[in-house]
Amino acid sequence: MGWYRKTFILDKGYQGKQTYITFDGVSMDADIWLNGHHLGNHPYGYTPFSFNLTDRLNPVGKPNVLVVRAKNLGKNSRWYAGSGIYRHVWLMALNSVHTAIDGNYVTTPSIAPGTAQVRIENTIENEAAQTKVLDIQVEVVSPSGQVVASQKQSISIAARSTKLSMLQVPVNSPTLWTLEKPVLYSARVTLLAGGKTLDQTTTPFGIRSLQFDGQKGFLLNGNVVKLKGGCIHHDNGPLGAVAIDRAEERKIELLKKAGYNAVRLSHNPSSSAILNACDRLGMLVVTDAFDMWEKEKLGVKNGYHQYFKTWWKKDVDAIMLRDRNHPAIIMWGIGNEIWEAADTSGHRIAKQLADEVRRLDPTRAVTEAMLYLPQQIKFKWEAFAPHLDNLDVDGYNYFIGGKYDPMQRDSATIHRYESEHAKHPKKLYMATESYPSAALENWEAAETYPFVIGGFSWTAMDYIGEANIGGPTLITETTKVPQGLMSLMLFFKPESWPVYNANCGDLDLIGNRKAASYYQNVVWRNSPIELLVHRPLPDGMKEARSPWGFPDELKSWTWPSQEGKPMQVNVYTRSKRVSLELNGRPIAEQVVPAGSITASFSVPYQPGTLTARGFDGETEMGSSSLSTVGKPVAIRLIADRTTINADAQDLAYVQVEIVDEKGQVVPVSDDLEISYELSGNATLAGVGNGNQADMTSFQQPHKKVYQGRGLAIIRSNRQKGAVTLTATASGMKAGQVQITLK
């Protein structure tokens, strides 16, 4: 339980105004008081909420006390939720006549060559005691700041009432929002009375069209797009759950660079900051509203199911009203692996949710992530049909290659994309979650069937919680590995601890790419060939892998003490034939097996350079090389940005690398602890590495590296100037980087 108290004194700018406070997220079960008066309660930790403070405020010049209590009691999530006020809070003073909070709704109902129609719906609130006659001026502003379309209308709004206005304006020669060029316009809405401005709001939006066609697939601006997606949770690694804008933006930057074009925000509404980042960077979004409806799930006794019956509509409305202007969002998700999906209560709730979503935004598709759960074995697949009838796009979790995953116990319920599409030819289908090892099969389904639009790996990035669901473990060669979900018993044994993150990400907790990411990029045809080497196994041991795991491979040809010993080398490529060279000499060749993109070799380790080349016939399609590096001698610091804003909200992410004399990263220096010293007006917001078992603090100014890499995060304060980060370690040349705060 956490208490927050803020004392504040309003200046004359608030006199005669309507004063609102908006919380973007408080985890969870938040109660708010102002000057001893209880304003209200908000249970869900992931949705925004607002209060009108006006009637409870003390006069201008006198202190006010705002109190927030957050109760995060017991187990309320299956992942690390964080606690308290972890997203932005805004205080707003508005005139008595104003656009409601989240009161603008901008759509582009038609786009034709050379023109687009932009519709702006505006919800106006009149808190005054008399009727008002208003002029509403709507302007569409281009990215360069020019007004490219405008229109005005007059309305009368009664005292203490709300009214909806709608204006539609043509925009000539619009630049469309695309993944490659995510151009954002703004809708500026001004409320005037007698020529005087009462209120003005600016809403960013994108001009783009969405189509969900059962014969063609998903189309963005008339072009077919397949989703190269990954699921992400809301935490920001070493920072915890706090949603600092730059942290959210960097996450999307990393995923875009790693080849993704879509994210699924699992399994809860996100911060507004990450949606803003997706809009700016060109990343498609599938949302997720709830992980539970009315029924408790997986022992999460303090979960949202306690509040669902009373709060579902309020929370859906909060999600929709805040987020429906984001061009990045293409689908609204109403649930994930819902316990009651196959019974009549699930049918009823799915319809309620889908109807409410479509009421507030009919321009996008409604989807849900479905899983045939063990306790639902008593139901035939047909029992889900009334539920699925509410969806435009069916999302399947862990259906490999378009069929139901037999790991989920009931092989009699094998379900295929083809058979469902034959029954529902207008629908689309996607893999809302998939195992890393099933990436090829899922993508082949997307390439084969227009109505399969791609999917989302679990997960795109490591996250805190669900500890070790993707981690490998060593067992004796004679041990029989349990199959399917029963194999998880290997990873949740006491001897597997300490572990704090899921270790199933394509990227690790600090943003470095892992083996599954390289494999995925070959699957997606983003990369022609990738070369990885399995970590050596102790004699008499073998690797057991979780369903969410991937082989313990590295992009490294530096293996001290392994000279002459066989190393497992995997080459991922769509080429027909792979040739392997060591120090310029051909050592092996292999035809890639049919239906696979993997060529596996056993190579006696010898320092030098290992190269894989992929061929179709005699034509080389691509190559990948790994070289042995030298001994570690120095620390190198690389800041993602050397100039950041002095606003207490900006971050510089500093990559920490242990390098040899040639500047090559040395991946075998895991025991090296780095000490950090920061001078200047900034703070060290967090330190981290990619090791799921390193339980040392994110907050102390020291941390070991992992596979030669670490991370330090610098947070600005409100003073301009320069700060210097120095990193030292025993026997290493120190690293240093300077950041300017402007």
Order of alpha helices (4+ residues) and beta strands (2+ residues): beta-beta-beta-beta-beta-beta-beta-beta-beta-beta-beta-beta-beta-beta-beta-beta-beta-beta-beta-beta-alpha-beta-alpha-beta-alpha-beta-alpha-beta-alpha-beta-beta-beta-alpha-beta-alpha-beta-beta-alpha-beta-beta-beta-beta-beta-beta-beta-beta-beta-beta-beta-beta-beta-beta-beta-beta-beta-beta
